[in-house]
């Protein structure tokens, strides 16, 4: 899946904050549409630093104190979705997944129903 953040109307943009707010709004809309299509809601997103810079400008993003860790750090939440920063993730990718408990439930459902739901790897075009 690809989310294109380049097709936002930039005629109304006065500074980078306005541009990032428009981009984050589109990003949240796309993530919510992915989430609404699934039976088990995704509640975990892993983002690279360029995407973090975009979403931190949005008022719906609730920052958290930076957690300890080398690879993944919890940086905040978007509604019910926890955001983790991965500095080694390519700058044009995000991973939308579940926490451990929900992932366990999804695996059980996959086995019982013969389906294969996986985490979503999304390419961001910005």
C-alpha positions in Angstrom: 0.0 0.0 0.0 1.1 3.5 -0.8 0.1 6.8 0.9 0.8 9.8 -1.3 1.4 12.9 0.8 2.5 15.0 -2.2 -1.1 15.7 -3.5 -2.2 18.0 -0.8 -3.2 21.6 -1.7 -0.2 23.7 -0.8 -1.7 27.0 -2.0 -2.9 27.7 1.5 0.4 26.8 3.2 2.3 29.7 4.8 5.0 27.7 6.6 6.2 24.1 7.1 3.9 23.7 10.1 0.8 24.2 8.0 2.2 21.8 5.4 2.9 19.2 8.0 -0.5 19.6 9.5 -2.1 18.9 6.1 0.1 15.9 5.5 -0.5 14.5 9.0 -4.2 14.9 8.5 -4.1 12.9 5.3 -1.9 10.3 6.9 -4.3 9.9 9.9 -7.2 9.6 7.5 -5.5 6.8 5.5 -4.5 4.9 8.7 -8.1 5.1 10.0 -9.4 3.7 6.6 -6.9 0.8 6.9 -8.0 0.3 10.5 -11.7 0.3 9.7 -11.3 -2.4 7.1 -9.8 -4.9 9.6 -11.7 -7.0 12.1 -9.0 -6.6 14.7 -8.0 -3.0 15.1 -4.4 -2.1 14.6 -3.1 -0.3 17.8 0.6 0.0 17.1 2.5 2.0 14.5 6.2 2.2 13.9 7.4 5.4 12.1 10.8 6.8 11.0 12.0 10.2 12.0 10.7 12.1 8.9 7.2 10.9 9.5 7.5 11.7 13.2 8.4 15.3 12.3 5.1 15.4 10.3 2.8 13.9 12.8 4.1 15.8 15.8 2.7 19.0 14.3 -0.9 17.6 14.4 -3.1 18.5 17.4 -4.4 14.8 17.6 -0.9 13.6 18.3 -0.4 13.2 22.1 3.4 13.1 22.9 4.7 10.8 25.5 8.0 11.1 27.4 10.7 9.4 25.3 11.2 5.8 26.5 14.5 4.1 26.8 15.7 1.8 24.1 18.1 1.5 21.3 15.8 0.7 18.3 12.2 1.4 19.2 11.0 4.3 21.4 7.5 5.2 22.3 6.9 8.8 21.3 3.2 9.3 21.7 -0.3 8.3 20.6 -2.7 9.0 17.8 -6.2 8.2 19.3 -5.9 4.6 20.3 -2.8 3.9 18.2 0.6 4.0 20.0 3.4 5.5 18.0 6.9 4.2 18.2 10.0 5.8 16.6 12.5 3.5 14.8 15.5 5.5 13.7 16.6 2.6 11.5 13.4 2.3 9.5 13.6 3.6 5.9 12.3 7.2 5.8 9.5 6.3 3.4 8.0 3.3 5.3 5.7 2.9 8.2 4.6 -0.4 9.9 1.1 -0.7 11.3 0.6 -3.6 13.6 -0.9 -4.9 16.8 0.4 -5.2 20.4 1.4 -8.6 21.7 -2.0 -9.5 23.1 -3.9 -8.5 20.0 -1.3 -10.2 17.8 -1.9 -13.4 19.7 -5.7 -13.2 19.1 -5.1 -12.5 15.4 -2.9 -15.5 15.1 -5.6 -17.7 16.7 -8.3 -16.2 14.5 -6.1 -16.8 11.4 -5.7 -20.5 12.3 -9.4 -21.0 13.1 -10.7 -19.1 10.1 -8.0 -20.0 7.6 -7.1 -16.5 6.8 -3.8 -14.6 6.9 -3.9 -11.2 8.4 -0.5 -9.6 8.8 0.9 -6.3 9.9 0.8 -3.6 7.2 3.9 -2.2 5.7 3.0 1.1 4.1 5.2 3.2 1.7 4.9 6.9 2.2 5.4 9.2 -0.8 6.2 12.7 0.5 
